Amino acid sequence: MKTAQPHATSINCTTLSPAAAEKTGATPAAATLPIAATPTASTPVYANAAGVLAQAQEEQAFPEALRDALYHTIFSRRDVRGQFKPDPVPDAVLSRLLTAAHFAPSVGFMQPWSFLLLRDLARRQGVHDLFLQANEEARARFGSDQGRLYSRIKLEGILESPLNLVVTCDRDRAGPVVLGRTHIPTMDLFSTVCAVQNLWLAARAEGLGVGWVSIFDPQRVHAHLGLPPQVEVVAYLCLGYVRHFESQPELETLGWRHRLDLAELVYEDAWGQAAPASLQTQLRQDQARAAKERRL
């Protein structure tokens, strides 16, 4: 009895990108390549079709315009505190932001986040009062020069923004034992931060500013919001349309700190062992271009 062979299909190179067709030596207009439709133990899909494999590899990368848009969003993101407009955030836009956050990676697919929307002014006023108390305590910790500069910096937009968003982490959402959290118990908190970053970048793409408020006693905010004991506040965000986005991070403009040289932060094979000179050169070129042009 004969063993059935996998059916072979011809794929016309017109389906290939020009670069993929060029790698096969074929002309996009005429050449065809055989490809096994059903893989076998010894013949993986695409193994006998170098051009198709090249195309599949190429298609893992986004088109240039999408890549540029992604990098532009990353380099244009700002922590917004004082430029908020009173315009409400439409539900359709808010839904897109929350959906982006919900598609963040999470340890053990735990998805530990929840999102508490705060529009009520009295609720926000309570959080603002807690911020004011903590802010005085924080200012006192800095020396005289930094303390004076600290007093000039606006560090929240709790009452000015039309919407406050509390991003929380439910430490018990997936039970006591979570895949990937067995040895690093804070992985669920890190996962929630990934959701915050997703939301922040999506907001920038939508023309919305986001400001992360972190100067308050977390236990007192937890009590003020009436959260369950197993739920932790990871991020308190001020959200809304803004009059403008700063060209640089505000703390950099004010001279609080400057962006570090990325090339000095990348090591190879051992801590403190510098990366190859060629990579250092490329890193410095990319960092300078990102800062100046907000693209790569």
ChimeraX commands (.cxc) that place a marker at each C-alpha (Angstrom):
marker #1 position 0.00,0.00,0.00 radius 0.5
marker #1 position 1.43,3.35,-1.02 radius 0.5
marker #1 position 1.82,6.11,1.54 radius 0.5
marker #1 position -0.05,9.25,0.56 radius 0.5
marker #1 position 2.25,12.15,-0.25 radius 0.5
marker #1 position 1.49,15.70,0.80 radius 0.5
marker #1 position -0.26,17.68,-1.86 radius 0.5
marker #1 position 1.99,20.23,-3.55 radius 0.5
marker #1 position 0.75,23.66,-4.51 radius 0.5
marker #1 position 2.40,26.17,-6.79 radius 0.5
marker #1 position 2.62,29.73,-5.54 radius 0.5
marker #1 position 3.09,32.39,-8.16 radius 0.5
marker #1 position 5.85,34.87,-7.39 radius 0.5
marker #1 position 3.43,37.69,-8.03 radius 0.5
marker #1 position 2.36,37.02,-4.44 radius 0.5
marker #1 position 5.91,37.67,-3.28 radius 0.5
marker #1 position 7.33,41.04,-2.43 radius 0.5
marker #1 position 9.98,42.23,-4.92 radius 0.5
marker #1 position 12.71,41.69,-2.33 radius 0.5
marker #1 position 11.55,38.14,-1.60 radius 0.5
marker #1 position 11.33,37.31,-5.29 radius 0.5
marker #1 position 14.80,38.72,-5.84 radius 0.5
marker #1 position 16.20,36.38,-3.17 radius 0.5
marker #1 position 14.85,33.39,-5.11 radius 0.5
marker #1 position 16.34,34.52,-8.40 radius 0.5
marker #1 position 12.85,34.51,-9.87 radius 0.5
marker #1 position 11.05,37.28,-11.68 radius 0.5
marker #1 position 7.87,38.31,-9.88 radius 0.5
marker #1 position 5.86,38.13,-13.09 radius 0.5
marker #1 position 6.36,34.53,-14.08 radius 0.5
marker #1 position 8.13,32.19,-11.69 radius 0.5
marker #1 position 6.29,29.71,-9.47 radius 0.5
marker #1 position 7.54,27.88,-6.42 radius 0.5
marker #1 position 6.24,24.54,-5.12 radius 0.5
marker #1 position 5.26,24.39,-1.46 radius 0.5
marker #1 position 4.00,21.46,0.56 radius 0.5
marker #1 position 0.52,22.23,1.84 radius 0.5
marker #1 position 0.80,19.57,4.57 radius 0.5
marker #1 position 4.04,19.41,6.59 radius 0.5
marker #1 position 5.68,16.08,7.38 radius 0.5
marker #1 position 8.12,15.16,10.11 radius 0.5
marker #1 position 11.04,15.69,7.75 radius 0.5
marker #1 position 9.68,18.55,5.65 radius 0.5
marker #1 position 8.52,21.63,7.52 radius 0.5
marker #1 position 6.28,24.16,5.83 radius 0.5
marker #1 position 8.27,26.46,3.49 radius 0.5
marker #1 position 11.35,24.21,3.66 radius 0.5
marker #1 position 11.28,23.68,-0.10 radius 0.5
marker #1 position 10.36,27.26,-0.96 radius 0.5
marker #1 position 13.13,29.68,-0.10 radius 0.5
marker #1 position 11.28,32.61,-1.63 radius 0.5
marker #1 position 8.12,31.99,0.37 radius 0.5
marker #1 position 10.20,31.65,3.53 radius 0.5
marker #1 position 11.87,34.95,2.80 radius 0.5
marker #1 position 8.48,36.57,2.30 radius 0.5
marker #1 position 7.15,35.12,5.55 radius 0.5
marker #1 position 10.17,36.49,7.41 radius 0.5
marker #1 position 9.77,39.91,5.83 radius 0.5
marker #1 position 6.12,40.10,6.77 radius 0.5
marker #1 position 6.97,39.82,10.48 radius 0.5
marker #1 position 8.11,43.45,10.34 radius 0.5
marker #1 position 5.58,46.25,9.98 radius 0.5
marker #1 position 5.58,48.42,6.86 radius 0.5
marker #1 position 7.86,51.42,7.23 radius 0.5
marker #1 position 5.01,53.89,7.76 radius 0.5
marker #1 position 3.64,51.85,10.69 radius 0.5
marker #1 position 7.09,51.46,12.23 radius 0.5
marker #1 position 7.66,55.20,11.96 radius 0.5
marker #1 position 4.30,55.90,13.59 radius 0.5
marker #1 position 5.11,53.57,16.49 radius 0.5
marker #1 position 8.51,55.14,17.17 radius 0.5
marker #1 position 7.07,58.63,16.80 radius 0.5
marker #1 position 4.45,57.80,19.42 radius 0.5
marker #1 position 7.09,56.47,21.83 radius 0.5
marker #1 position 9.37,59.48,21.43 radius 0.5
marker #1 position 6.46,61.97,21.65 radius 0.5
marker #1 position 4.92,60.57,24.84 radius 0.5
marker #1 position 5.00,63.01,27.74 radius 0.5
marker #1 position 4.00,63.06,31.40 radius 0.5
marker #1 position 1.33,65.78,31.33 radius 0.5
marker #1 position 0.40,67.77,34.42 radius 0.5
marker #1 position -0.68,71.31,33.63 radius 0.5
marker #1 position -1.93,71.57,30.06 radius 0.5
marker #1 position -5.29,69.81,30.37 radius 0.5
marker #1 position -8.40,71.08,28.61 radius 0.5
marker #1 position -11.85,70.52,30.16 radius 0.5
marker #1 position -13.21,68.68,27.11 radius 0.5
marker #1 position -14.61,65.25,28.05 radius 0.5
marker #1 position -13.02,62.10,26.65 radius 0.5
marker #1 position -15.54,60.39,24.32 radius 0.5
marker #1 position -16.50,56.85,25.22 radius 0.5
marker #1 position -15.26,55.55,21.86 radius 0.5
marker #1 position -11.78,56.97,22.51 radius 0.5
marker #1 position -11.73,55.80,26.12 radius 0.5
marker #1 position -12.75,52.32,25.01 radius 0.5
marker #1 position -9.82,52.18,22.57 radius 0.5
marker #1 position -7.38,53.17,25.32 radius 0.5
marker #1 position -8.71,50.61,27.76 radius 0.5
marker #1 position -8.70,47.92,25.09 radius 0.5
marker #1 position -5.05,48.69,24.34 radius 0.5
marker #1 position -4.28,48.40,28.05 radius 0.5
marker #1 position -6.16,45.11,28.30 radius 0.5
marker #1 position -4.03,43.60,25.54 radius 0.5
marker #1 position -0.81,44.07,27.51 radius 0.5
marker #1 position 1.31,41.02,28.33 radius 0.5
marker #1 position 0.74,39.48,31.76 radius 0.5
marker #1 position 2.40,36.78,33.79 radius 0.5
marker #1 position 0.57,33.47,33.41 radius 0.5
marker #1 position -2.02,35.32,31.30 radius 0.5
marker #1 position -3.24,36.53,34.69 radius 0.5
marker #1 position -4.59,39.90,33.46 radius 0.5
marker #1 position -4.52,41.26,37.02 radius 0.5
marker #1 position -5.55,44.80,36.15 radius 0.5
marker #1 position -8.79,46.67,36.70 radius 0.5
marker #1 position -9.62,50.27,35.84 radius 0.5
marker #1 position -11.47,52.68,38.13 radius 0.5
marker #1 position -12.76,55.79,36.34 radius 0.5
marker #1 position -13.03,58.87,38.57 radius 0.5
marker #1 position -15.11,61.73,37.20 radius 0.5
marker #1 position -16.75,62.81,40.47 radius 0.5
marker #1 position -15.05,66.00,41.66 radius 0.5
marker #1 position -15.51,65.23,45.35 radius 0.5
marker #1 position -13.77,61.87,44.98 radius 0.5
marker #1 position -10.92,63.51,43.12 radius 0.5
marker #1 position -10.72,66.33,45.67 radius 0.5
marker #1 position -10.10,63.77,48.37 radius 0.5
marker #1 position -7.17,62.33,46.42 radius 0.5
marker #1 position -5.88,65.85,45.75 radius 0.5
marker #1 position -5.89,66.58,49.50 radius 0.5
marker #1 position -3.80,63.45,50.07 radius 0.5
marker #1 position -1.42,64.58,47.34 radius 0.5
marker #1 position -0.96,68.00,48.98 radius 0.5
marker #1 position -0.03,66.42,52.29 radius 0.5
marker #1 position 2.47,64.04,50.71 radius 0.5
marker #1 position 3.88,66.73,48.44 radius 0.5
marker #1 position 4.91,68.87,51.43 radius 0.5
marker #1 position 6.63,65.86,52.96 radius 0.5
marker #1 position 8.41,65.13,49.68 radius 0.5
marker #1 position 9.61,68.71,49.19 radius 0.5
marker #1 position 11.20,68.70,52.64 radius 0.5
marker #1 position 13.40,65.76,51.66 radius 0.5
marker #1 position 15.31,67.72,49.04 radius 0.5
marker #1 position 18.10,70.20,49.69 radius 0.5
marker #1 position 17.57,73.94,49.49 radius 0.5
marker #1 position 18.34,74.38,45.78 radius 0.5
marker #1 position 16.41,71.32,44.66 radius 0.5
marker #1 position 13.66,72.14,47.14 radius 0.5
marker #1 position 13.14,75.55,45.55 radius 0.5
marker #1 position 13.03,74.00,42.09 radius 0.5
marker #1 position 10.70,71.28,43.37 radius 0.5
marker #1 position 8.26,73.95,44.55 radius 0.5
marker #1 position 8.07,75.35,41.01 radius 0.5
marker #1 position 7.18,72.05,39.36 radius 0.5
marker #1 position 3.53,71.11,38.90 radius 0.5
marker #1 position 3.31,67.42,39.67 radius 0.5
marker #1 position -0.35,66.55,39.12 radius 0.5
marker #1 position -3.51,67.45,37.21 radius 0.5
marker #1 position -6.01,65.71,39.48 radius 0.5
marker #1 position -8.62,68.47,39.43 radius 0.5
marker #1 position -7.80,70.07,36.06 radius 0.5
marker #1 position -8.08,66.90,33.97 radius 0.5
marker #1 position -11.61,65.77,33.08 radius 0.5
marker #1 position -10.91,62.16,34.02 radius 0.5
marker #1 position -8.79,60.38,36.60 radius 0.5
marker #1 position -8.04,56.71,35.99 radius 0.5
marker #1 position -6.86,54.34,38.71 radius 0.5
marker #1 position -5.12,51.23,37.40 radius 0.5
marker #1 position -5.09,48.47,39.98 radius 0.5
marker #1 position -3.63,45.00,40.37 radius 0.5
marker #1 position -5.65,42.16,41.92 radius 0.5
marker #1 position -2.93,39.99,43.49 radius 0.5
marker #1 position -5.36,37.04,43.89 radius 0.5
marker #1 position -7.01,37.09,40.47 radius 0.5
marker #1 position -5.49,33.80,39.27 radius 0.5
marker #1 position -5.26,32.06,42.63 radius 0.5
marker #1 position -2.30,31.56,44.98 radius 0.5
marker #1 position -0.04,29.82,42.43 radius 0.5
marker #1 position 0.44,31.58,39.10 radius 0.5
marker #1 position 2.51,30.33,36.20 radius 0.5
marker #1 position 5.60,32.53,36.00 radius 0.5
marker #1 position 5.05,34.16,39.42 radius 0.5
marker #1 position 6.28,31.27,41.56 radius 0.5
marker #1 position 9.73,32.79,42.10 radius 0.5
marker #1 position 9.20,36.49,41.36 radius 0.5
marker #1 position 5.99,37.35,43.22 radius 0.5
marker #1 position 5.89,40.93,41.90 radius 0.5
marker #1 position 5.45,39.84,38.28 radius 0.5
marker #1 position 1.72,40.67,38.42 radius 0.5
marker #1 position 2.60,44.26,39.38 radius 0.5
marker #1 position 5.05,44.46,36.50 radius 0.5
marker #1 position 2.35,43.13,34.18 radius 0.5
marker #1 position 0.01,45.90,35.29 radius 0.5
marker #1 position 2.68,48.48,34.51 radius 0.5
marker #1 position 2.79,47.06,30.97 radius 0.5
marker #1 position -0.95,47.79,30.73 radius 0.5
marker #1 position -0.29,51.36,31.86 radius 0.5
marker #1 position 2.36,51.83,29.17 radius 0.5
marker #1 position 0.03,50.44,26.49 radius 0.5
marker #1 position -2.65,52.90,27.54 radius 0.5
marker #1 position -0.19,55.80,27.69 radius 0.5
marker #1 position 1.09,55.24,24.17 radius 0.5
marker #1 position -2.43,54.75,22.81 radius 0.5
marker #1 position -3.47,58.00,24.49 radius 0.5
marker #1 position -0.61,59.89,22.85 radius 0.5
marker #1 position -1.65,58.52,19.46 radius 0.5
marker #1 position -5.20,59.78,20.17 radius 0.5
marker #1 position -3.94,63.25,21.15 radius 0.5
marker #1 position -4.66,62.72,24.84 radius 0.5
marker #1 position -2.31,63.63,27.64 radius 0.5
marker #1 position -1.59,61.33,30.58 radius 0.5
marker #1 position 0.00,62.29,33.89 radius 0.5
marker #1 position 1.06,59.67,36.44 radius 0.5
marker #1 position 0.62,60.85,40.04 radius 0.5
marker #1 position 2.80,58.98,42.52 radius 0.5
marker #1 position 3.12,61.41,45.43 radius 0.5
marker #1 position 0.64,60.16,48.02 radius 0.5
marker #1 position 0.40,57.57,50.75 radius 0.5
marker #1 position -0.84,54.47,48.88 radius 0.5
marker #1 position -2.62,53.03,51.93 radius 0.5
marker #1 position -4.58,56.25,52.44 radius 0.5
marker #1 position -5.56,56.40,48.76 radius 0.5
marker #1 position -6.54,52.74,48.95 radius 0.5
marker #1 position -8.83,53.49,51.90 radius 0.5
marker #1 position -10.25,56.63,50.29 radius 0.5
marker #1 position -11.21,54.67,47.17 radius 0.5
marker #1 position -12.64,51.75,49.16 radius 0.5
marker #1 position -10.62,49.10,47.36 radius 0.5
marker #1 position -10.66,45.42,48.40 radius 0.5
marker #1 position -7.65,44.33,50.48 radius 0.5
marker #1 position -6.09,42.16,47.75 radius 0.5
marker #1 position -6.19,45.00,45.21 radius 0.5
marker #1 position -3.25,47.40,44.96 radius 0.5
marker #1 position -3.11,50.79,43.28 radius 0.5
marker #1 position -0.40,50.62,40.61 radius 0.5
marker #1 position -1.04,53.90,38.79 radius 0.5
marker #1 position -3.13,56.99,39.43 radius 0.5
marker #1 position -3.45,58.70,36.07 radius 0.5
marker #1 position -4.80,62.10,35.02 radius 0.5
marker #1 position -6.23,61.88,31.52 radius 0.5
marker #1 position -7.57,64.36,28.98 radius 0.5
marker #1 position -7.01,66.47,25.90 radius 0.5
marker #1 position -4.27,69.05,26.25 radius 0.5
marker #1 position -3.45,72.48,24.89 radius 0.5
marker #1 position -0.02,71.26,23.78 radius 0.5
marker #1 position 2.59,68.58,24.29 radius 0.5
marker #1 position 6.06,69.60,25.42 radius 0.5
marker #1 position 8.87,69.00,22.93 radius 0.5
marker #1 position 10.99,67.54,25.75 radius 0.5
marker #1 position 10.19,65.96,29.11 radius 0.5
marker #1 position 9.46,68.82,31.49 radius 0.5
marker #1 position 11.97,67.71,34.11 radius 0.5
marker #1 position 14.68,67.70,31.45 radius 0.5
marker #1 position 13.72,71.21,30.30 radius 0.5
marker #1 position 13.79,72.50,33.88 radius 0.5
marker #1 position 17.20,70.96,34.49 radius 0.5
marker #1 position 16.07,68.50,37.16 radius 0.5
marker #1 position 17.85,65.68,35.35 radius 0.5
marker #1 position 19.12,64.99,31.85 radius 0.5
marker #1 position 18.71,61.93,29.68 radius 0.5
marker #1 position 21.56,59.49,30.21 radius 0.5
marker #1 position 23.81,58.25,27.43 radius 0.5
marker #1 position 22.23,54.94,26.38 radius 0.5
marker #1 position 25.55,53.60,25.08 radius 0.5
marker #1 position 26.92,53.71,28.63 radius 0.5
marker #1 position 23.98,51.66,29.92 radius 0.5
marker #1 position 24.41,48.70,27.54 radius 0.5
marker #1 position 26.84,45.96,28.57 radius 0.5
marker #1 position 27.86,42.73,26.88 radius 0.5
marker #1 position 28.53,39.37,28.55 radius 0.5
marker #1 position 29.52,40.89,31.91 radius 0.5
marker #1 position 28.29,43.76,34.07 radius 0.5
marker #1 position 30.21,46.91,33.28 radius 0.5
marker #1 position 31.78,45.47,30.12 radius 0.5
marker #1 position 31.01,47.93,27.35 radius 0.5
marker #1 position 29.11,46.95,24.24 radius 0.5
marker #1 position 31.05,46.81,20.95 radius 0.5
marker #1 position 32.14,50.20,19.62 radius 0.5
marker #1 position 29.99,49.82,16.51 radius 0.5
marker #1 position 26.86,49.31,18.61 radius 0.5
marker #1 position 27.77,52.24,20.87 radius 0.5
marker #1 position 28.07,54.49,17.82 radius 0.5
marker #1 position 24.71,53.36,16.49 radius 0.5
marker #1 position 23.06,53.82,19.90 radius 0.5
marker #1 position 24.31,57.40,20.18 radius 0.5
marker #1 position 23.17,58.23,16.66 radius 0.5
marker #1 position 19.71,56.78,17.29 radius 0.5
marker #1 position 19.35,58.50,20.65 radius 0.5
marker #1 position 20.28,61.87,19.16 radius 0.5
marker #1 position 17.85,61.44,16.28 radius 0.5
marker #1 position 15.04,60.27,18.55 radius 0.5
marker #1 position 15.49,63.32,20.78 radius 0.5
marker #1 position 15.68,65.78,17.89 radius 0.5
marker #1 position 13.34,64.33,15.26 radius 0.5
marker #1 position 11.21,61.87,17.28 radius 0.5
marker #1 position 11.85,59.14,14.77 radius 0.5
marker #1 position 14.52,56.60,13.81 radius 0.5
marker link #1:1,2 radius 0.2
marker link #1:2,3 radius 0.2
marker link #1:3,4 radius 0.2
marker link #1:4,5 radius 0.2
marker link #1:5,6 radius 0.2
marker link #1:6,7 radius 0.2
marker link #1:7,8 radius 0.2
marker link #1:8,9 radius 0.2
marker link #1:9,10 radius 0.2
marker link #1:10,11 radius 0.2
marker link #1:11,12 radius 0.2
marker link #1:12,13 radius 0.2
marker link #1:13,14 radius 0.2
marker link #1:14,15 radius 0.2
marker link #1:15,16 radius 0.2
marker link #1:16,17 radius 0.2
marker link #1:17,18 radius 0.2
marker link #1:18,19 radius 0.2
marker link #1:19,20 radius 0.2
marker link #1:20,21 radius 0.2
marker link #1:21,22 radius 0.2
marker link #1:22,23 radius 0.2
marker link #1:23,24 radius 0.2
marker link #1:24,25 radius 0.2
marker link #1:25,26 radius 0.2
marker link #1:26,27 radius 0.2
marker link #1:27,28 radius 0.2
marker link #1:28,29 radius 0.2
marker link #1:29,30 radius 0.2
marker link #1:30,31 radius 0.2
marker link #1:31,32 radius 0.2
marker link #1:32,33 radius 0.2
marker link #1:33,34 radius 0.2
marker link #1:34,35 radius 0.2
marker link #1:35,36 radius 0.2
marker link #1:36,37 radius 0.2
marker link #1:37,38 radius 0.2
marker link #1:38,39 radius 0.2
marker link #1:39,40 radius 0.2
marker link #1:40,41 radius 0.2
marker link #1:41,42 radius 0.2
marker link #1:42,43 radius 0.2
marker link #1:43,44 radius 0.2
marker link #1:44,45 radius 0.2
marker link #1:45,46 radius 0.2
marker link #1:46,47 radius 0.2
marker link #1:47,48 radius 0.2
marker link #1:48,49 radius 0.2
marker link #1:49,50 radius 0.2
marker link #1:50,51 radius 0.2
marker link #1:51,52 radius 0.2
marker link #1:52,53 radius 0.2
marker link #1:53,54 radius 0.2
marker link #1:54,55 radius 0.2
marker link #1:55,56 radius 0.2
marker link #1:56,57 radius 0.2
marker link #1:57,58 radius 0.2
marker link #1:58,59 radius 0.2
marker link #1:59,60 radius 0.2
marker link #1:60,61 radius 0.2
marker link #1:61,62 radius 0.2
marker link #1:62,63 radius 0.2
marker link #1:63,64 radius 0.2
marker link #1:64,65 radius 0.2
marker link #1:65,66 radius 0.2
marker link #1:66,67 radius 0.2
marker link #1:67,68 radius 0.2
marker link #1:68,69 radius 0.2
marker link #1:69,70 radius 0.2
marker link #1:70,71 radius 0.2
marker link #1:71,72 radius 0.2
marker link #1:72,73 radius 0.2
marker link #1:73,74 radius 0.2
marker link #1:74,75 radius 0.2
marker link #1:75,76 radius 0.2
marker link #1:76,77 radius 0.2
marker link #1:77,78 radius 0.2
marker link #1:78,79 radius 0.2
marker link #1:79,80 radius 0.2
marker link #1:80,81 radius 0.2
marker link #1:81,82 radius 0.2
marker link #1:82,83 radius 0.2
marker link #1:83,84 radius 0.2
marker link #1:84,85 radius 0.2
marker link #1:85,86 radius 0.2
marker link #1:86,87 radius 0.2
marker link #1:87,88 radius 0.2
marker link #1:88,89 radius 0.2
marker link #1:89,90 radius 0.2
marker link #1:90,91 radius 0.2
marker link #1:91,92 radius 0.2
marker link #1:92,93 radius 0.2
marker link #1:93,94 radius 0.2
marker link #1:94,95 radius 0.2
marker link #1:95,96 radius 0.2
marker link #1:96,97 radius 0.2
marker link #1:97,98 radius 0.2
marker link #1:98,99 radius 0.2
marker link #1:99,100 radius 0.2
marker link #1:100,101 radius 0.2
marker link #1:101,102 radius 0.2
marker link #1:102,103 radius 0.2
marker link #1:103,104 radius 0.2
marker link #1:104,105 radius 0.2
marker link #1:105,106 radius 0.2
marker link #1:106,107 radius 0.2
marker link #1:107,108 radius 0.2
marker link #1:108,109 radius 0.2
marker link #1:109,110 radius 0.2
marker link #1:110,111 radius 0.2
marker link #1:111,112 radius 0.2
marker link #1:112,113 radius 0.2
marker link #1:113,114 radius 0.2
marker link #1:114,115 radius 0.2
marker link #1:115,116 radius 0.2
marker link #1:116,117 radius 0.2
marker link #1:117,118 radius 0.2
marker link #1:118,119 radius 0.2
marker link #1:119,120 radius 0.2
marker link #1:120,121 radius 0.2
marker link #1:121,122 radius 0.2
marker link #1:122,123 radius 0.2
marker link #1:123,124 radius 0.2
marker link #1:124,125 radius 0.2
marker link #1:125,126 radius 0.2
marker link #1:126,127 radius 0.2
marker link #1:127,128 radius 0.2
marker link #1:128,129 radius 0.2
marker link #1:129,130 radius 0.2
marker link #1:130,131 radius 0.2
marker link #1:131,132 radius 0.2
marker link #1:132,133 radius 0.2
marker link #1:133,134 radius 0.2
marker link #1:134,135 radius 0.2
marker link #1:135,136 radius 0.2
marker link #1:136,137 radius 0.2
marker link #1:137,138 radius 0.2
marker link #1:138,139 radius 0.2
marker link #1:139,140 radius 0.2
marker link #1:140,141 radius 0.2
marker link #1:141,142 radius 0.2
marker link #1:142,143 radius 0.2
marker link #1:143,144 radius 0.2
marker link #1:144,145 radius 0.2
marker link #1:145,146 radius 0.2
marker link #1:146,147 radius 0.2
marker link #1:147,148 radius 0.2
marker link #1:148,149 radius 0.2
marker link #1:149,150 radius 0.2
marker link #1:150,151 radius 0.2
marker link #1:151,152 radius 0.2
marker link #1:152,153 radius 0.2
marker link #1:153,154 radius 0.2
marker link #1:154,155 radius 0.2
marker link #1:155,156 radius 0.2
marker link #1:156,157 radius 0.2
marker link #1:157,158 radius 0.2
marker link #1:158,159 radius 0.2
marker link #1:159,160 radius 0.2
marker link #1:160,161 radius 0.2
marker link #1:161,162 radius 0.2
marker link #1:162,163 radius 0.2
marker link #1:163,164 radius 0.2
marker link #1:164,165 radius 0.2
marker link #1:165,166 radius 0.2
marker link #1:166,167 radius 0.2
marker link #1:167,168 radius 0.2
marker link #1:168,169 radius 0.2
marker link #1:169,170 radius 0.2
marker link #1:170,171 radius 0.2
marker link #1:171,172 radius 0.2
marker link #1:172,173 radius 0.2
marker link #1:173,174 radius 0.2
marker link #1:174,175 radius 0.2
marker link #1:175,176 radius 0.2
marker link #1:176,177 radius 0.2
marker link #1:177,178 radius 0.2
marker link #1:178,179 radius 0.2
marker link #1:179,180 radius 0.2
marker link #1:180,181 radius 0.2
marker link #1:181,182 radius 0.2
marker link #1:182,183 radius 0.2
marker link #1:183,184 radius 0.2
marker link #1:184,185 radius 0.2
marker link #1:185,186 radius 0.2
marker link #1:186,187 radius 0.2
marker link #1:187,188 radius 0.2
marker link #1:188,189 radius 0.2
marker link #1:189,190 radius 0.2
marker link #1:190,191 radius 0.2
marker link #1:191,192 radius 0.2
marker link #1:192,193 radius 0.2
marker link #1:193,194 radius 0.2
marker link #1:194,195 radius 0.2
marker link #1:195,196 radius 0.2
marker link #1:196,197 radius 0.2
marker link #1:197,198 radius 0.2
marker link #1:198,199 radius 0.2
marker link #1:199,200 radius 0.2
marker link #1:200,201 radius 0.2
marker link #1:201,202 radius 0.2
marker link #1:202,203 radius 0.2
marker link #1:203,204 radius 0.2
marker link #1:204,205 radius 0.2
marker link #1:205,206 radius 0.2
marker link #1:206,207 radius 0.2
marker link #1:207,208 radius 0.2
marker link #1:208,209 radius 0.2
marker link #1:209,210 radius 0.2
marker link #1:210,211 radius 0.2
marker link #1:211,212 radius 0.2
marker link #1:212,213 radius 0.2
marker link #1:213,214 radius 0.2
marker link #1:214,215 radius 0.2
marker link #1:215,216 radius 0.2
marker link #1:216,217 radius 0.2
marker link #1:217,218 radius 0.2
marker link #1:218,219 radius 0.2
marker link #1:219,220 radius 0.2
marker link #1:220,221 radius 0.2
marker link #1:221,222 radius 0.2
marker link #1:222,223 radius 0.2
marker link #1:223,224 radius 0.2
marker link #1:224,225 radius 0.2
marker link #1:225,226 radius 0.2
marker link #1:226,227 radius 0.2
marker link #1:227,228 radius 0.2
marker link #1:228,229 radius 0.2
marker link #1:229,230 radius 0.2
marker link #1:230,231 radius 0.2
marker link #1:231,232 radius 0.2
marker link #1:232,233 radius 0.2
marker link #1:233,234 radius 0.2
marker link #1:234,235 radius 0.2
marker link #1:235,236 radius 0.2
marker link #1:236,237 radius 0.2
marker link #1:237,238 radius 0.2
marker link #1:238,239 radius 0.2
marker link #1:239,240 radius 0.2
marker link #1:240,241 radius 0.2
marker link #1:241,242 radius 0.2
marker link #1:242,243 radius 0.2
marker link #1:243,244 radius 0.2
marker link #1:244,245 radius 0.2
marker link #1:245,246 radius 0.2
marker link #1:246,247 radius 0.2
marker link #1:247,248 radius 0.2
marker link #1:248,249 radius 0.2
marker link #1:249,250 radius 0.2
marker link #1:250,251 radius 0.2
marker link #1:251,252 radius 0.2
marker link #1:252,253 radius 0.2
marker link #1:253,254 radius 0.2
marker link #1:254,255 radius 0.2
marker link #1:255,256 radius 0.2
marker link #1:256,257 radius 0.2
marker link #1:257,258 radius 0.2
marker link #1:258,259 radius 0.2
marker link #1:259,260 radius 0.2
marker link #1:260,261 radius 0.2
marker link #1:261,262 radius 0.2
marker link #1:262,263 radius 0.2
marker link #1:263,264 radius 0.2
marker link #1:264,265 radius 0.2
marker link #1:265,266 radius 0.2
marker link #1:266,267 radius 0.2
marker link #1:267,268 radius 0.2
marker link #1:268,269 radius 0.2
marker link #1:269,270 radius 0.2
marker link #1:270,271 radius 0.2
marker link #1:271,272 radius 0.2
marker link #1:272,273 radius 0.2
marker link #1:273,274 radius 0.2
marker link #1:274,275 radius 0.2
marker link #1:275,276 radius 0.2
marker link #1:276,277 radius 0.2
marker link #1:277,278 radius 0.2
marker link #1:278,279 radius 0.2
marker link #1:279,280 radius 0.2
marker link #1:280,281 radius 0.2
marker link #1:281,282 radius 0.2
marker link #1:282,283 radius 0.2
marker link #1:283,284 radius 0.2
marker link #1:284,285 radius 0.2
marker link #1:285,286 radius 0.2
marker link #1:286,287 radius 0.2
marker link #1:287,288 radius 0.2
marker link #1:288,289 radius 0.2
marker link #1:289,290 radius 0.2
marker link #1:290,291 radius 0.2
marker link #1:291,292 radius 0.2
marker link #1:292,293 radius 0.2
marker link #1:293,294 radius 0.2
marker link #1:294,295 radius 0.2
marker link #1:295,296 radius 0.2
view
